Amino acid sequence: FLDTSTETAASLLNRPIPSTAGPEENYGKLLLSALPVAELRRMGKGLGISEQGLGKGSKSKLVSRLCEAAKQQRLLQVRQTEGSGEAQLVAQALAQGRWVCVAPTPGRRALAVLGELFRLETCGAPDSSYVVFSTRWPDFAFQPDCSAPPLFVDRASLDAFVEARSLLAGLERLQRIRPCLDRANADAQMAEEGLQSALLAVRLNDFESAKFRDPFRRRFTAAWCYAEALHHSVLHSPAVGHRIELQASKIRRLRLLLTCTLCPSQRGRWYAELAKEVARCEGLMPALEVASEGLAEGEDKPLSVRVAVDLTLDVPSSQEVPSEDTVQLLPRDARWDLARRCRTLARRQAKATAKGKAAGDWQKVLQKTQVAQLKAEGGDDGGKWLPKLVTRLIAEEDAATGQVQILSAAKIGLPQVAPPDSGKGTGQRRMFDGFHLEELTVEELAMQHYFKADGGGFQCGIHCEGSILRDLFGILMFDELFDCSVADAFVSAFQDPEGGPRSLQTEIWYPAGEEARELPRNRFSEFLGRGTIPGSIEAAESSDAIGGYRSGLTIAELDESWPNIAVRDARLRDPTQEIGSKRRSLKDGWPLVIFSHGSGAYRASYIFFTEFLASQGFIVAACDHPGSARYTQVNGRVIKPGGQRSERSQMEADRPLDVLFLLDSMAKLTDGQDSRFAGRVDVKRCALTGMSFGGWTAAAALEFNDPRVKAAILMCPSLMSAEGRLTKERTNSHTPLMVMIGTEDTVIGTEGNALGRDFAQKPEGCSYLVEVKRGGHCSFTSCDLYNPAYGNGIGESKSLSNPGSIYTPLDISKQHEIINGYGLAFLDKYLRGGNGSFLAENHYADEIVYKKS
C-alpha cells in the first residue's frame, strides 16, 4: 500500500505497474479502480456524463470511459495547461483519502470494500486512513510511533500465530458436532496453556505488544487466537454440572480471559458466565462482586453528590480525551444482562440475610460491594452510584425491548423436556438463562426473544459479524498479507506449504487419439514439471527423494533410460470407438481407475500398471499424497515428507479422502469443467487400486461405500495400518475385490501377507487372490527403472520364507505380465461387463498361487 497523503496524481500516473494482469497500467488508474462503482458513477455524473454514457459495464470499462472523456476535455471543462484530464480525476480520488494497493493481484479488486470493513472492525479507532502489510521481512525497523506497521516482523511470531489459528479453526469446526465434556475440557486446557505462554511472549516482544493497542492488528496475534479458542471451548461446551474440579477449572479460565485485554466484545459473556459459576461454587456475594465488576468496567469515577450530573450517558464527554489505556464500556446488551444479574443476585442475598424478617433492600447490598466502594473512594457517593446504574440500565432495556411475554413450550405445541427417572429436575436438556435470569428451555428462550404482549416481533441487542469480515479480509488480501515468493514466509508444521486447502499433484493417463503416435514421447523430467521450479531437479536428485533409489541416480539419466510410451496433452480418444474385437461400445465414457501410491513412493513409480491400463481403454488418475509422497510439487513448491502431515495418524485420515476427492474431481471434469474430458469419463464405473499403504488406502476408501466404486485391487496392502482396525471392523463385504501379494514380501511380512489372504476371502463369489511365489514388496512397482537391483522382488532379494538367505525373484517383466494380466481381466469384467474368462483358471501354476471365491 502507498500512503496517499505523500503521493500526487502525476506521480501515480507516471509510475507503471509491472506484469499486471489487469487493465490498470499505472497506479493512477489503479487508484481509480479501487474506488466503489457508485463513487465512480457519482464522479462521472458530477462532471457531466449522462446515465446512458456511464452504462452498466465492468468497473475497468467505467474507468477507461472516464479517462478517455477526461483526455478529450469533455468532462472537466478546464484548460489543457492546468493538467491532463486523467490527472485531475486521480487528484479527486486522492482527495478522498482512499487506498492504493501496489500488488497486482486479484485482492486489489476488494480494496473499496476493505475500507468499509476496517471502519466496521475498528469503529473509527485508528487515526491513520491506511495500513501497510509488509511482505518483505525481516528488513523492517520497528518504530513504535509508525502509523502503518506490518502485521509480522519476525518468523517466531508468525509461527505462533499460525499454530494458535490452527487450534481455533479446529474448535470452531467442533462446535457443529458439540464435543463431549471431557473433550471440551482437554481443548480448554490446551487453549489456556497457549494463552498463558502467548501473553508471556508478548511482554518480551515490543512489536507484538504494540499490536495489542490497535483494535485491528491485535487480531493477528497468537494471544488473540488462544483467547478466542479458550472462549469457544469454555462457553460452547456442555454444562460442567456439579463436578467440582471442572467448575474450578472453568472459573480459573474465565478469570484468565478477563485479565487480558483481548476480545472485548466477549467480555460481557465472560463476566456473566463467571458470575453464574461463582454463585454455584462460592456463594451469592462473590458472584455479585463479579457481576458488579463487569458492570463497573469502563465507568467513570462517580462525582460528588453535590454536583449535578447526567447519568444517561454511557460514553465520556467530548471534552474528555481517553488515554490509550482507558478501559472501554462493555457492549450495551452485555451491560443490560449484567445489570439484571446484579439485581437478581442482590435480591437473593438480601432475602438470605433477612432471616425471616422483611426482605432486605437489594440496593443497599449493591451499595456495600467492594466494587461500589472502591469506585466511590475519596468522594461522598458512598457506593450509591452502582444501584443507580443498575436501575437505569434495566429501565433502558425495558424501553428498548417492550414487554416480553413468557410462553411455555406446552402452550405452543413444542416438544417438552422429558423428566428424569427421579421425577425431579428438567431431564437431560440443557437449560438457558432467560431475559430475567430464569432457567428456560431453548424453545422458551426463543419465544421470549421473538414475542411480546401484543404478539408482534421485536429486535434487541447488538449484532456483530466481525469474524466473517475478518475471514473475508484474509481471503481477499492473502497475497498482500503473505507473499508466497518469500521463502518460507507462510510455511509451518501446522499448515500446508501452499497456504490453503490440501492440494494434490495428479497424473491422468488416458487412451489417446491416433495422431498421438506422431507426438514426442514423455520424458521422466516431465513428471517434475520439466524443472521449471528453481532447484526442483536438485531436490529430486537428493538422497531423500528420487535419488534415494540408487546412489548417483540423476534425472538426466532417467530422461534417457525411461521407457517413453506415453505422450503429454494428446487428444483423448473417442470412447465410442471400439477398443479390441471383444470390447463393447463405451457410450458412457471410459471406465475410471484411481491409483494410490505406497508410503515413500509417488505417482510415477507404477507406470508398468497405470500406462498399461490406459493403453487398454481405461482412464487412470494417480495423485501424490502430501506427507507420504517422497517427492511432489504443489503450487510452485517442492514438498517432501516431514511435519504434522507425515504423522501416521494424519496420513491415515488424509489418504482415503484424497482418493475420493480424485473421484469427485474427475466427475467435475467429465461434467464440463474440462473440455478434453467432458462426457468421456464414466465415473459411475470406477475402481480403487493401490499398492502397500496405497492398498490400505483403497480398502479404507471402500468403507465409505461410494456407489460409483464397482471394484478394487489391493497390491500387497499394509492392512496392519491403523492398528489393524480395518480388518476387524470391515463393513464393505460386497464390492468385488482382488488382492495381490508377494510370498517373499519382507515389508508387510508374514503378518501382512496373512491379513491379505484373509481379506481376499470376502466378498463371497467375487473375490480373488494372486500370490506371486517368487515376488516381494517391490514386485508391484516400476522401481526396476531406477535400480535393476533394488531388492524385495527386483534383483536378488532377502527371503521371507527362509530368513537369512537370498533368493532370485521371478524376472520383473514376467511378474508385471502376471499382475497386469489378472488386473486387466478383473477390471474388464467388473467395469466393462467382460466375460472374465481369463479369471477362470491359474495360467501361471508354477509361479503363483491363485484363488477365487
N, C-alpha and C positions, 0 to 999 in steps of 0.2 A: 504494500500500500504506500501511496505517496501522501505527504501532508499537503493538502490542497491550499493551505494558507501560505505556503512558500513557493507555489507554482503560479505561472502566468499562462494565459491562453496560448500565447505564442510559443512558450517553452514546451507545452504539451503537444501542440500541433507539429513542432519540429522534431519531436523525439519519436522515431519509428519503433514499432513493436516487432521484434524478430520472430520469424517462424510461427506466426499466429494462424490458427485455423479459422478464425472468424473474419468478418468484413472490416473490422477496425484496424486500419493500417498504422495509426498513431494514437498516442494517449489522449489527444483531444477528442477524437471520435469515440474512444473507449469510455471517456468520462460521460459523453452524451448518451451512449448506450447503457450506462449504468443507471440513468435516471428512469423512474417509472414511466410507462407508456402514457399514463394520464398527465404526467408533468410535461412530457414532450408535446402532447396534444395541446396543452394549455399554452405552452410557449408558441406553438405554431399559430393558434388562434389569435393570440395577442399580437402576433406580428403580421396578421392579415391572411393566413392560409385558410381557405374555406374548409368546411367539414368534409366535402367531397374530395378536396385535394389531400386531406390527411389520410383518407382511405382506411381500410381495415387490414392492411398487410402486416408483416412482421415488424419488430422494432428496428431491425437493421435497415429495412426499406424506409421506415419513417425517418430515421436519422439521415439516410442518404438524401431523402427528399428535402429535408430541412437544409442540409448543407448545400445542395445544388441550387436551391432557390436563394440561399444567402449569397452564394458566389455571384449570382446574376443581379444582386442588389434589388430584388423584387420585394424582399421582406423587411429589411431593416431600414430602408429609406434614409441612408446616410451616405455621405460622400466616400468615395473609394479611399481617399487619403486617410481616413480615420481608422483604417484597418480592414482586413478582409471580413467578409460576412461570417465565415466559419469561426474566426477568432472571437467575434462578438457573441456568437452562440455559446461557445465554450466559456467565455467570460461570464455569461449569465449563469451557466451551470456551476462554475466555480463560486460565484457569489452565494449560492445556496448552501455551501458547506457540505456537499456530497462527498462520496468516497471514490477513490480511484484505485483500481487493482492493477498491478503491473504483471501479474501472472496470466499468460494467455491460455486459460483453461476453462472448461465448462462452468466452473464455480463462479466465474465473474458475472454470469448472467443472473445470479441471485443477489447481486450487491444491493439493488434497490430494496429488496425485501429485508436484507440483513440490517439495514439502517433502522427499520421499524422493529426488528427483533431485539436489537440492542436497547432500543428505547423501552420496550416492554420488559426486558430482562432486568434492566438496571433502574427503571423508573426515573431516568434522567440523572442518575447519580454521578456519572463521570463528567469531569469538567471538559475533557477533550472530545472532539467530534470524530475522532478516528482512532483506530487501534492497529498496530503493526504486528504481524505474525512473521517472525524471522524463520527462514528455512536454511540458514547458512551458519549454524552454530559450530563450534563453541566460541567463535570470534565475536563475542558480544560483550562489551564492557558494561557492567551493571551500574546504572545511575539511578539512585532512589527517587530522584525528582523527575525522571524521564516520564513524559505523559503517554508514551506509546512503546512500552517494552514488549518483547516476545513472550510467548507462553512458557517456554522452557529454554534454559541456557546450559543445562548440564544433563548428561545421559542418565545419571542415577535418579534424578527427579522424574524423568520421563518413564523409566522402567518401573519406578514405584507407582506412578500414576496408572500405567497400563495394568499392572498386577491388581491394583485396587479396583480399577474399572472392570476387570475380568470377573472379580468376585461379585461386584454389584450387578453386573449383567446376569450372572448365574442366579442370583437371588431374585431378580425381577422375573426371570422365566419361571422359577419355582412357585411364584405366587399363584400361577394359573392352576397348579395341582395341589395347593395347600399342603405344605410339608407337615410331617408329624412333629410332635412337641420336641422329641429328642433331637431330630434333625435340625429343627429351628434353633434349639439351644446350642448345638455344635456350630452352626453358621454364625450365631451371635457371638460366640466365643472367638471365632476367627476374626470377625469384624472388630470386636473390642480390642483384641491384641494389636491388630493392624492400625487402629485409630490411635492407640497409645504410642506406638512406635512412630507413626507419621507426625503426631504433634511434637514429639521429641525432636524429630529430624527437622521440622520447621524452625524450631528455636535455634538450630545450628546453621541455618541457611538464610542469609539476608534476602536473597531474591524471592524464595518461597514465602518468607514472612511478609514481604511487600505485597505478594499476591493476595494475602488474606484481607488486605484493606480495600481491594477492588471487588465490587459485587459480582462482576462477570468473571474475572480471571481466577478467583478463588475456586470456581467450579472445576478448574483444571489442576487440582492438587490431589495428591493421594489421600490427604486427610478428609477432604470433602467426600470423596468416593466411599471411604470407610465409614464416615458418618452416615451417609445415605444407606450403605449396606447394613449398618447396625440398626438404623431406623426401620428398614424393611424387616429384618429378622426379629426385631423385638415387637413391633406394633402389628405386624401381619402374621404372627404365629398364633397357634391355638392358645386358649387361656391356660395359665400355669396352674390353676386350681389351688389346692392347699399344700402343694409341695414346697416346703419351707426353703430348701436350697435354691429352687428355681425362682421363688419370689424374691429372695435376697439378690440373686444374680440380675434379675430384671430391674430391681431398684438401683443396683450399682451401675448398670449400663445406662439407664436413663439419666442418672446424675452425671455420668461421664459426658453424655451428649450435651447436657445443659452447661457444662463447664467450658465447652468450646464455643466459638462464635460462628460456627458453620450452620448451614441450612436454616436460616432464620424463619422461613415460612413454616417450619415444622415445630418450632419451639413451643407453640401453644399446645399441640398434641402431646408433646413430651411432658409438659407440666401437668396436663390433665391426667395422663396415664400414670405418672408418678404419684400424684395425689391419691388416685384410686388405690394403687398398690400399697402405699404407705398407710392409708386408712385401714386396710385389711391386716397389715402386719404390725404397725406401730401405734395405731390409735388415731382418734379424730384430730387432736391438736397438732401433732406433727404433719398430718395431711393438710390441715388448714394453713399451716405455715408454708407448705409447698405451693398451694394454690394462690396464696396471698403474694408470695414471692414472684410468681409468674405475672400476676395482675399488676404488681408494682414495677415490673421491669420497664424501664424507659420513662416512668413517670417523674415529673419534676418534684423537687422537694416542696412540701406544702408551705404556702405563705402564712404569715401570721393572720389570725382570725380578724385582726383589726384592719386588714387591707382587703378591699373588695376584689374579688377575682371571679372570672367567668370559668366555671368548671365544665363547660360543654365542649371545650376544645381538646382534641387528642394530640395536637401537634404543637411544637414550640412556636412562639410568636415570630413574626418576620424580623423582629429586632434582635432576636437571639440567633446567633450562628453556631450551630452544634459543632463540637470538636470532632476530630477524626475518630476518637474512641467513644463517642456518645452512643449509649445503648438505645436502640430503637424500640418503639412500642411494638407489641405483638399485633398481628393482624386483627381486624375488628371482630371477626366471627370467633377467633380464639379467645379474645377478651370477654366476649359475651358468655362463652361457655365457662370460663374460669370464674366470672362474677357469680353465676348461678351456683357453681360448685362451692364457692366460698360461703354463700348464704346458706346453702343446704348443710354444709359441714358445721357452720357456726350455730345454726338452729339445733342440730343434733347434739352439739356439745353443750349448748345452753340448757337443753332439756335434760341431758345426762347429769349436769351439775345441780339442777334444781332440787333433786332428791325428794320428789313427791310434792313439792310446793308448786307455785305457779311457774310456768315456763319462763326461763331467764330471757334476758334481752340479747338477741343474737348480735346486734350492733356493738354492744359492749364487749362481746367475745372477740369480734374482729378488731376492735379498737386496742385491745390488750396484746395482740400478737406482736412478736418481735419485729416483724417486717414493718408494721404500722408505727411502732415506737421508734425504730431506727430512722425511718424516713422523716419523722417529726422531731427528731432530736435537735435541740437548740432553738426550738420555737415554742409557741403556746398552743399548737393544734392538739397535742395530746393523743394523736393517732386517730382522730375523728375523720381524717381525710379518706381512710380506707372504706369504712361503711358507706360514706357519701358516694365514693366512686362506684362501689358495688351497686348501690341503689340506682345511680344514674345510668350505668351500663345496662341493667336489667330493663329499665324503662325505655332506653334507646332501642333495645332488641324488640321489645313488645310493640313499639311504634313501627318498627320496620317489618315485622312478620305478621302482625294481626293476631287474632285469637286462633289458637290451634285446637282442633277437635281431636280428642283421644278416641280412636276406633280400635276395637279388638279384632283379632283375626276371625273369630267366630261370626262377628256381625256381617262381614262382607264375604263369607264363604271361603276364606283362605285356609290352608291346612294348619291345624293347631299342633302345638307341641305335645307329643305323647309323654305322659307322666312315667317316671321310672317305676320299677317293681315295688319300691318302698312306698309309693303313693305320695311322696313329698318332692318338693322342688319342681323344676321345669323340664326334667328329662336331659337328654344329651345335647339339645340345641344350644348354640352359643347365644348369650344374651347381650344386648347393647344398651348404652346409656341413651335415654331419650332427651328431649329438649329441656325437660325439668329434672333430669338425672334419675328418673325412674327406670327400672330394668324393663326392656321391651324385646320382643322377638324382632327379627328383621322385617317381617310384614307390618307389624305395628309401628315400627320406626318409619317405614316408608309412608304409611298412612299419615303419621304426624307431619311428615315433610310436605306431602302433596295436597293435604286437605285443610281447610279451615271451616269455621262455623257455617258460612253460607254455601259451602260446597265448592267454592272456586279454588283455583290453584294459586300459589304464591311462590316467589323467589326469595331466597335468603342466603346470605353469606357471600364469600368472595371466591370466585372460581379462577384457578391459575393453571395454565398449560405450559409452565416453564420447561419441564423436562422434554416435552415434544419439540419446543422451539430450539432447545439446545441440541437435541439429536438432529433436527433438520439442519441446523447450522453446521454440525460436524460432517454430515453427509455432503452438503453442497460445497463446503470450503475445505475438504480434506486435502486437496492438492496445495492449497495455500498454507494450511497448518503444518503439513509434513511433506516435504519434498522427497519423493522416492529416489531421486538421483543422488541424494546424500547417503553414502554407505552406512547402513545400519541405523539410519535416523529413526526408524519406527519399527524396529525388529527386536523382539524379546522372546523369552521362553514361553510367554503367555499369549502370543498371537502369531498367526501365520505370517511369514515374511511378506506376503502380498498385501498385508494390512486390510484384510476383508474376509469375506466368506472363503471357505476351503475350496481351492481351485485344483483341477485335475488335468495334467497334460495327458492327452489321449491320442492314440493312433487308431485309425479306422482303415481296415483292409476291405476291399470290395472287388467284385468282378468288373473288369474294365472293358471298354469297347474295343473293337478290333483295331482301331487306329493306334491304340496304346502300344502295339508291337513295335512301332517306329519311334517311340519316345525314349529318351535316355533313361537308363535304369537307376534305381535308388542307390545312393551311396550311404555307408554307415553314418557318416558325419551329419546326414540329414535328420537322423534321429535326435541330434544335438542342436538342431536349428542352424546347421552349417557354420557354427561358431560365431554367430552374429553378436552374442552376448560377450563382452570383453572378459577374457580369462576363462570362458566356459570349456574350451578344449583342454587347457591345462588342468582345470578342475576334474574333468572326466578322466584324464590320464593318471591322476593321483592314486595311491595305493588303496585309499578308502572308497574308490569309485570303480570305474570300468578297468582302470589299470591294475586293480587287485586280482583280476582273473589270471594274469600271468605277468611275471616280472619283465619290465621293459616293453610291455604292450603299448602301442601308440595308435592314435586314431587314424593317422595316415596309413599305417599298415592295414588296419581294418578296412579302410576305403578300397584298398587293393584286393584284399582277400575275401571280402564279404560276398556271398552268393547273390548277386544283384538280379533278382527275379521280378520284383515289383517296380512300378513306376509311380511317381507322385502326381497328384492333381489331374489324373486322367478322367475322361468322361465315364460315368457309371453306366455299365451295360444295361440295356433294357431287360428287366426281369421277365417280360413276356416272351422273350426269345428262349427257345428250348435249350437246356444245357444237357447234352448227352441224350442218347436214344431212350433211356429209361426214366427220364425226368419229366414230370408233368409240367404244364404251363404254370408259371408263378404269377397269376393275375393280381395277387395281393402284395407282391413285392418279394424281395429276397429275405429268407429267414435270418434272424439276428442271433449272433453268438457273442456273449460278454465273457471276456477272459480276465482273470485276476492273477497277478504275478506272486511269486513267493517272497518271503522276507529277505531283504538284502539283494533282491533282483530288480528288474524293471521291465517295461513292456516289450523291448526289442529282443529279449533273450529267449523268445519262444517262437521265432518265425517258422521253424520247421512245421509247427502246428497251425499258427494263425494264417500264414500265407497260403498254406496248402488248402485250408478250408475256404479261403476266398477264391482260390482257383477252381473250387468245386461248387460254386454257387451259393456261398454264404457271405453275409456281411459280418465282420468280426471287429468288435470295439474292445480295446485294451487300454486301461489307464495306468499311470504311475500312482501309487498310493503314497502321498507325502508322509514321511515318518518311517516307512519301511522300505521305500524305494532307495536303492543305493545311489541313484542319480536321477534328478528330474529338473525341469525348468518350468517356473511359473511366473508369469508377469515380469519377464525380463530378469529373473533371478535364479541362480543355481541353488537347488535345495538338496541337502544330503541328510541322512538320519541324524537325530540328536534332539534333545529338548523334550518338552512335555508330549509332543505329538508322537514321539518314539517310545513312550512308555507302553508296555504290553497291553494294559487295560484300555488305554486310549486307542491303540490300533484296533483292538478287538471291537471297540464301539464304532470306529470310523469306517472300517473296511466294508462291512455288509451294506452300509448306507451308500458308500461310493458306487458299488456296482448297480444298486437300484437307481441311483442318480443317473448313471450312464444310460440305463434303460429309459428313464423318463426323458433324458436329453435326446436320445435317438428318436423318441416319439415326437418331440417337438420338431426335429429336423424333417422327419417324413410328413409332418402336418403342414409344412410350408415355410419353416424358418430358414431353410437352405434349399435353393432350387435344385442342387445336384441330387439331393436325396428325396425330394418331395414326391410322395406317393410310391416310393420304390423300396421301402423297408417295411417288412411285415413284423412289427414289434409284438403282435399278438401271438407270434410263434417264435419264442426266444428260449435259448438255452444258456445256463450259467455254467461256466467252466473255470478251472483254476488249478494251480499247482502248489503243493506244500501249504504254506499259510494261505495261499490263494484258494486251495482246495477247501480248507476250513471256511474261508470267506464265502465261497459259493454255497456250502452246506448251511452256513448261518443265514445267508440271504434267503434260502429256501423256506426258512421258518416264518418269513413274512407272508408266505402263501399268496404271492402275487399271481393272479390268474393268467398273466401273459407268459409266465415261465412254464414251459412244457417239458423240459428235460434238464439234466445236469450231469457233468462229467467232473469227477474229483480225481486229480492225479496226485498220488502219494500225499493225501491230505493229513495235515498235522492236527488230528482230532483230539490231541491232548490239550490243545489251547483252551483257554477259559476254564481251566481245571476240569476239562472233560465233560462240562455240563451239557454240551451239545449231544453227546451220545446218550446221556442219561435222561435228558428232558426233551428229546426229539418229538416233535408233533407232526411234521410232514412225512408221512409214510406212503404217499400216493404218487408223487412226481417220479416219472421214470428216471433211473439213476444208473450210471456206470462208474465204478471205482477201479482205478488203475494203480498198481503198486509195484515196487521192485523188491524181490526177495532179499537182496543184499543191501537194502537201504539202511545205512548207519546213522542217518539224521533223525528220522522218526523212530527207527529202531524196531525191536521186536514188539514193543507195546503198540506203537503206531500202526504197524502192519496188521496186528491182531484186531485193532479197532476198525481199520479199513475193511478187513474181511467181514467183520460182524456188521458193519454199516451197510455193506453190499447185499446182505440177506434180505433187506427191506428196501423198497416195497415189493410185496409178493407179486410175481407174474411179470414184472417189468424192471428187474434189476440185473446187473451184470458185473462180474469181477474179471479183470485182466491182470494177471500177475506175471511179470517178466522174471524168469528164474535167474538169469544172469544179468540182472539190471539193478541199478541203485537209484539214489535220490535224483541225481542229475541226468538220468536217462530221459527225463521228461522235460529237458531244456535244450537250448541250442548253444550251450556253453562250449561245445566242441569247436565252435567257430572262433572262440577266444583262445582256447587252450586244448589241443587234442589229448593232453594227458592230465586233464583237470581232476580226474578221480571220481569216485562214487557213481560208477556207471559209465564213465568216459575214460578209456585207457585203464591201465592196471589200477585196481582199487582194493581197499581193505574189505575183508569179508565180514559179514554179519553172522552168517550161519556157522562159520568156522573162525572164531575170534583169534586174532594174532596172525592170520595168514592173508595172503594176497590172491586175488582171483582175476581172471581175464574176462571182462564183460562181453556179452554179445556185441558184435560190431554195431556202432551207434546208428549207422544208416539202417541196419536191419531192425533195431529197436524202434526207430522212428517209423519205419514201414508198418510195424505191428500196431503201434499207438495210433497212427493216422488211419490205418485200415479199419480197425474196430471203432474208432471215434467217428469216422465218417459214416459208417454203416448205421451206427446208433443214432446220430443226428438226422440222417436221411430218413430213418423210419419215423422218428417222433416229431420232427419238424416239417417234413415234406411228404409224409404219408407213404414212404417207400415200403417195399415188402419185407425188408430186414432179412433176406435170405443169407447174407454173409454172417449174420449173428447166430445162425442155427448151429454152427459147429466150431470146433477148435481147428484152425487152419495151420497152427504152429505148435503141434503137440509136443515137440521136443524142446521148445523154448519158453512156453508159457503155461500157466495154469489158468484155465478158463471155466467159469461157472456162470450159469444164468438161472434165474428163478421166476 
